[in-house]
Amino acid sequence: MTLFLVGGGPSQATGPIFDSFVAQARKRGPRIAVAVLGTPGQAAETLERYSKPITEQWPQAVIEPIWLVDADEGSINWPADAEQLGGLIVAGGWATGYLDALAPQRDEIVRLVSGGLPYLGFGAGALIVAKHAIVGGWQSHGREIGPEIAGDGSTEIVVRDGLGLIGSAIDVHTNTQHLLERPIAALLDHQLTSAIAIDDDTALVVDVASGRSEVAGTGLVHWLTRNGDEVQVRRTAAVRESADKAAQEKPSTPATGTSAPEPPAPETPEPPSTEPPTPEPSSPEPSDTGK
């Protein structure tokens, strides 16, 4: 019951995430479904980019592409006997396209992940897992809150019903596209409760059953909680194996300012129509504040 949510595409820094994903998938079986946006002719290179790290360390893995095509290009080839899959990978790219293509399979994806199927999402594949998905936009009421390239074809922030695997909204590419303000604006503009912003080369690993989580990679994960007209921010970095042991054991000194409360306690997953859990960081975090 694990979500591996990566803030960008595959990279050397996120290699260990593939290792962890494969370790879980081996327990279920060698069939790995990889969902990519486009036809086989359009997206063959994309499929290779996401499947090669799997087959390099697990030659027995059987990659089953899910070509997410438009209706006029044919039907989506959802895997037969999906409960027998070892894992599901959803690639990055145009978030609206991924959500449109996968929304009809929402109930089955929730059922599969709740039943133990590991889910590995990159970029768009990460942000669409939320109950309320931030799928585009680079302005808030006409004010720029990110680069236009991050808008994915939309100007104002767009929030849509996502797959509903977790309660918090997700945003990605936070550091490279300077997008921390977008989830803040999304919380205030759309009256959302919480959001999680994930850097490139960084992953948030969430246990769906308990809501507990940890951070892997080289960047930060920001946890945002709306409190009326304010947004409180905390940040978590991955625990480095090479970090000084004493420094890890000694409590960190809080940054100046008022730290935000811990994210909401996790909830037990329910059927798709109910509130999914909000992840709770499981390691000590330096604190920060923001609006």
Number of C-alpha atoms within 10 A of each C-alpha: 16 22 25 26 28 32 34 26 20 21 15 9 15 20 14 14 23 18 15 14 21 24 13 19 22 16 11 17 16 19 20 26 22 22 27 26 23 18 16 16 7 12 15 14 11 18 22 14 15 21 22 13 16 20 16 10 12 15 10 13 19 17 19 18 19 22 23 25 20 15 9 6 10 11 12 16 13 16 15 8 7 17 17 15 21 24 28 26 23 25 28 24 18 18 22 20 17 23 24 14 21 20 15 11 14 18 16 15 23 21 17 20 20 20 13 20 25 28 27 23 26 24 26 30 28 29 30 31 27 25 25 24 28 26 27 24 24 24 21 19 11 9 10 15 22 19 13 16 13 21 18 17 14 16 19 18 21 20 19 15 15 23 25 25 26 26 26 28 27 27 29 31 22 24 17 12 15 15 21 21 19 24 27 25 19 24 24 19 14 12 12 19 18 25 29 26 27 32 27 26 23 28 32 27 23 24 21 26 20 17 24 19 19 20 24 25 24 16 19 23 27 21 27 29 24 19 13 10 10 14 22 20 25 21 20 22 19 19 16 11 7 6 9 9 9 8 9 12 8 8 11 12 8 12 11 9 10 13 16 20 12 14 18 16 14 19 17 13 19 15 12 18 8 11 16 25 26 29 28 19 22 13 13 14 17 14 22 18 17 15 13
